[in-house]
Amino acid sequence: MKRAIKITAGFLIISAMIFTKLSGQELNDVIKVYNEGAKASQTDPQAAISAFENVIALSGKVGESANDLKQKATQVLPGLYVKVAVNALNAKKPAGEVVSAAKAAVQAAGKYGSTTAGENAKKVLTQAYYNMGTEFFSKKDFSNALLAFDSVLSVTPGYPAAVYNKALIYRSQNNSAAFEETLDQFIDKMKTANDTVKAQQASKLALEYFRAEGSQANQANKLDEALALLNKAAKYGVDKDVDYFFSDVYNKQKNFEKGEEYAQKGLSLETGAPEAKAKFYFQLGLAQSGKGKTAEACASFKNSMYGPFLEPSKAERKNLKCQ
């Protein structure tokens, strides 16, 4: 019995010695891998990531003696993931590749608890998705462009450039309702940010779009639709051509009161030569004629006798028996 105890005790002592020797060797392995990561971090962040991830894995096997190295690896890893993503972005790698790198950085920041790295990774991810969206947009792949810009907004809600580009896509698709809603969001953001230049640029874009749509509806004799579109255009600012189209539509509807009102508005905004004022005078003459104001109409048609309005003005003056 005593001999068996001695043999068992001897085995335990030997095993402990072997375990201590193995643990020491494994700790040296962790140190070696850590040093490799530290060296690679300056020139090859991807290799450094592999090394430091290995440090964490090996440290779990070694135990407490490797905790310090594990902690250091944990602290440095999020920044390395971000560095890889930034390098891919700066090198203008394909957008999909940058997105993958940025997503890995976001995940690493969450895993290792780095708020700063997480914020930086999201900035890279936002830019990567934005670049992806612009690439699709340039190829007229509007469906994928919208998905990319929506991804931008899921990472960074309210990102102005993504909102604006979505509006441009809706305009290209002639989706007037989505265009109006999205551009209004952008304009509100710019006003909140006191960026009056961008707000005015966006308002001009919307005004021109709805003015053109209103003009087309007018030409197609869809007068109610034309008025609805022109009212949308007017929401974005004062414009003499919008007033001209309003006058034309109202005169066609025999609403001569409104026709005269908008012709006068447009005329007051036109500061050019008589040739430029001719179209306003012509609509003014039609409205005045419709209201029975013959003398005033004759004077207006006389002022509209330029360019494409010359012959129609002569005909109107003849009908009114103007002197």
C-alpha positions in Angstrom: 0.0 0.0 0.0 2.8 2.4 1.0 4.7 1.4 -2.2 1.6 2.2 -4.3 1.2 5.6 -2.6 4.9 6.4 -3.3 4.5 5.4 -7.0 1.3 7.6 -7.3 3.0 10.5 -5.6 5.9 10.2 -7.9 3.6 10.2 -10.9 1.9 13.3 -9.7 5.2 15.1 -9.2 6.4 14.1 -12.6 3.1 15.1 -14.3 3.3 18.5 -12.6 6.8 19.0 -13.8 5.8 18.1 -17.4 2.7 20.4 -17.2 4.8 23.3 -16.0 7.3 22.7 -18.8 4.5 22.5 -21.4 2.8 25.7 -20.0 6.1 27.5 -20.1 6.6 26.4 -23.7 3.0 27.4 -24.7 3.5 30.8 -23.0 6.7 31.3 -25.0 4.7 30.5 -28.1 2.1 33.1 -27.2 4.9 35.7 -26.7 6.5 34.7 -30.0 3.1 35.1 -31.9 2.4 38.4 -30.1 5.8 39.8 -31.2 5.1 38.7 -34.7 1.8 40.6 -34.6 3.5 43.7 -33.1 6.0 43.7 -35.9 3.5 43.2 -38.6 1.1 45.9 -37.3 3.2 48.6 -38.9 3.3 47.2 -42.4 0.8 44.4 -42.7 -2.3 45.0 -40.5 -4.0 41.9 -41.9 -1.1 39.6 -40.9 -1.1 41.4 -37.5 -4.8 40.6 -37.1 -4.1 36.9 -37.7 -1.3 37.0 -35.2 -3.2 38.7 -32.4 -6.3 36.6 -33.0 -4.0 33.6 -32.5 -2.6 35.2 -29.4 -6.1 35.2 -27.9 -6.8 31.6 -28.9 -3.5 30.4 -27.5 -3.9 32.4 -24.3 -7.1 30.6 -23.5 -5.1 27.4 -23.4 -2.2 28.7 -21.4 -4.3 30.4 -18.7 -3.7 33.2 -16.3 0.0 33.6 -17.1 -1.0 34.8 -20.6 -3.8 37.1 -19.6 -1.7 40.2 -20.0 -0.8 39.4 -23.6 -4.4 38.5 -24.3 -5.6 41.8 -22.9 -3.1 43.7 -25.0 -4.1 41.8 -28.2 -7.8 42.5 -27.4 -7.0 46.3 -27.1 -5.1 46.5 -30.4 -7.2 44.3 -32.6 -10.2 46.7 -33.2 -7.9 49.4 -34.5 -6.2 47.0 -36.8 -9.5 45.9 -38.3 -10.3 49.6 -38.9 -6.9 50.1 -40.5 -7.5 47.3 -43.0 -10.9 48.8 -43.9 -9.4 52.3 -44.3 -6.5 51.0 -46.4 -9.0 49.3 -48.7 -11.0 52.5 -49.0 -8.0 54.7 -49.7 -6.7 52.2 -52.2 -10.1 52.4 -54.0 -10.7 48.7 -53.8 -14.0 47.5 -55.1 -16.8 48.8 -53.0 -17.9 45.2 -52.0 -14.4 44.5 -50.7 -14.4 47.7 -48.6 -17.9 46.9 -47.3 -16.7 43.4 -46.2 -13.6 44.9 -44.4 -15.7 47.6 -42.7 -18.3 45.1 -41.5 -15.5 43.0 -40.0 -14.2 46.1 -38.3 -17.6 46.9 -36.9 -18.0 43.3 -35.6 -14.5 43.3 -34.1 -15.2 46.6 -32.3 -18.3 45.1 -30.8 -16.6 41.9 -29.9 -13.7 43.5 -28.2 -15.6 46.5 -26.7 -14.0 49.5 -28.5 -16.5 52.4 -29.0 -14.0 54.5 -30.9 -13.1 51.8 -33.3 -16.8 51.1 -33.8 -17.5 54.7 -34.7 -14.6 54.8 -37.1 -15.6 51.5 -38.7 -19.1 52.8 -39.2 -17.8 55.8 -41.0 -15.8 53.6 -43.4 -18.8 51.4 -43.9 -21.0 54.4 -44.6 -18.5 55.7 -47.2 -18.2 52.2 -48.7 -21.9 51.8 -49.2 -22.1 55.3 -50.6 -19.4 54.6 -53.1 -21.2 51.4 -54.1 -24.4 53.4 -54.6 -22.8 55.9 -56.8 -21.2 53.1 -58.9 -24.6 51.5 -59.5 -26.1 54.9 -60.2 -23.6 55.8 -62.8 -24.5 52.4 -64.5 -28.2 53.3 -64.3 -28.7 50.3 -62.1 -31.2 52.2 -60.0 -32.6 49.2 -58.0 -29.2 48.3 -56.6 -28.2 51.9 -56.2 -31.3 52.4 -54.0 -30.4 49.4 -51.9 -26.9 50.7 -51.4 -28.1 54.2 -50.3 -30.6 52.6 -48.0 -27.7 50.6 -46.5 -25.9 53.9 -46.0 -28.9 55.3 -44.1 -29.2 52.1 -42.0 -25.6 52.7 -40.8 -25.8 56.5 -40.6 -29.4 57.6 -40.4 -30.2 60.9 -42.3 -26.9 60.9 -44.2 -27.6 63.9 -46.5 -25.8 62.8 -49.6 -27.5 59.4 -49.6 -30.9 61.1 -49.3 -30.1 63.5 -52.1 -29.0 60.8 -54.4 -32.1 58.7 -53.7 -34.1 61.8 -54.8 -32.1 61.9 -58.1 -32.8 58.2 -58.7 -36.5 58.8 -58.2 -36.4 61.7 -60.6 -34.7 59.5 -63.2 -37.4 56.9 -62.7 -40.0 59.6 -63.0 -41.4 58.7 -59.6 -42.6 62.2 -58.8 -44.2 61.3 -55.4 -41.0 59.6 -54.1 -38.8 62.4 -55.6 -40.8 65.1 -53.9 -40.9 63.3 -50.5 -37.2 62.5 -50.5 -36.0 65.9 -51.7 -38.2 67.6 -49.1 -36.4 65.5 -46.5 -33.1 66.7 -47.8 -34.2 70.3 -48.0 -35.4 70.2 -44.3 -32.1 68.7 -43.2 -30.2 71.5 -45.0 -32.4 74.2 -43.5 -31.8 72.6 -40.0 -28.1 72.7 -40.7 -28.3 76.3 -41.9 -26.9 75.2 -45.3 -28.9 77.6 -47.4 -26.8 77.0 -50.5 -27.7 73.3 -50.7 -31.3 73.9 -49.7 -31.7 76.4 -52.5 -30.0 74.1 -55.0 -32.3 71.3 -54.1 -35.3 73.6 -54.3 -34.3 74.7 -57.8 -34.0 71.1 -58.8 -37.5 70.3 -57.6 -39.0 73.5 -59.1 -37.5 72.8 -62.5 -38.7 69.2 -62.4 -42.3 70.0 -61.6 -42.3 73.0 -63.9 -41.3 70.7 -66.8 -43.8 68.1 -65.8 -46.5 70.8 -65.6 -45.6 72.1 -69.0 -45.8 68.7 -70.6 -49.2 68.1 -69.0 -50.3 71.4 -70.3 -49.2 70.6 -73.8 -51.1 67.3 -73.6 -54.2 69.4 -72.5 -54.3 67.6 -69.1 -55.1 70.9 -67.5 -56.0 69.8 -64.0 -52.9 67.6 -63.8 -50.8 70.6 -65.1 -52.1 72.8 -62.3 -51.3 70.2 -59.7 -47.8 69.9 -60.9 -47.3 73.7 -61.3 -48.5 74.1 -57.7 -45.8 71.7 -56.6 -43.3 73.7 -58.5 -44.4 76.9 -56.9 -43.9 75.4 -53.5 -40.1 75.6 -54.1 -39.8 79.2 -55.1 -40.9 82.1 -57.2 -40.4 81.6 -61.0 -41.5 83.7 -63.9 -41.9 80.6 -66.2 -44.1 78.8 -63.7 -46.3 81.9 -63.7 -46.4 81.9 -67.5 -47.6 78.3 -67.5 -50.1 79.0 -64.8 -51.5 81.8 -66.9 -51.6 79.6 -70.0 -53.5 76.8 -68.2 -56.0 79.2 -66.6 -56.7 80.9 -69.8 -57.4 77.6 -71.5 -59.8 76.8 -68.7 -61.4 80.3 -69.3 -60.5 81.3 -65.8 -59.4 84.7 -67.1 -59.1 86.3 -63.6 -56.3 83.8 -62.7 -54.9 84.0 -66.2 -54.5 87.8 -65.9 -53.1 87.5 -62.3 -50.3 85.1 -63.3 -49.5 86.9 -66.5 -48.9 90.1 -64.5 -46.8 88.2 -62.0 -44.6 86.7 -64.6 -44.3 90.1 -66.4 -43.2 91.8 -63.2 -40.4 89.2 -62.8 -39.2 89.4 -66.4 -36.5 92.1 -66.6 -35.3 91.2 -70.1 -35.9 92.8 -73.5 -39.3 93.2 -75.1 -38.8 89.9 -76.9 -38.6 88.2 -73.5 -41.7 89.8 -72.3 -43.8 88.9 -75.3 -45.1 85.6 -74.0 -46.4 87.3 -70.8 -48.1 90.1 -72.8 -49.7 87.5 -75.0 -51.2 85.6 -72.1 -52.2 88.9 -70.5 -53.9 89.9 -73.7 -55.9 86.6 -73.9 -57.0 87.0 -70.3 -58.0 90.7 -70.8 -59.9 89.8 -74.0 -61.7 87.0 -72.2 -62.8 89.5 -69.5 -64.0 91.9 -72.2 -61.2 94.4 -71.6 -60.7 95.1 -75.3 -58.6 98.2 -75.1 -56.2 96.7 -72.6 -56.0 93.5 -74.6 -55.2 95.4 -77.8 -52.3 97.1 -76.0 -51.0 93.8 -74.6 -51.1 92.1 -78.0 -49.2 95.0 -79.4 -46.5 94.4 -76.9 -46.4 90.7 -77.6 -45.7 91.0 -81.4 -42.2 89.4 -81.2 -40.8 86.0 -82.3 -43.3 83.1 -82.2 -46.0 85.4 -80.8 -45.9 87.8 -83.8 -48.5 86.1 -86.0 -50.8 85.0 -83.2 -50.8 88.5 -81.8 -51.7 90.0 -85.2 -54.6 87.5 -85.5 -55.9 88.5 -82.0 -55.6 92.2 -82.8 -57.5 91.6 -86.0 -60.3 89.7 -84.2 -60.6 92.5 -81.6 -60.5 95.1 -84.4 -57.7 96.9 -82.6 -56.6 100.3 -84.1 
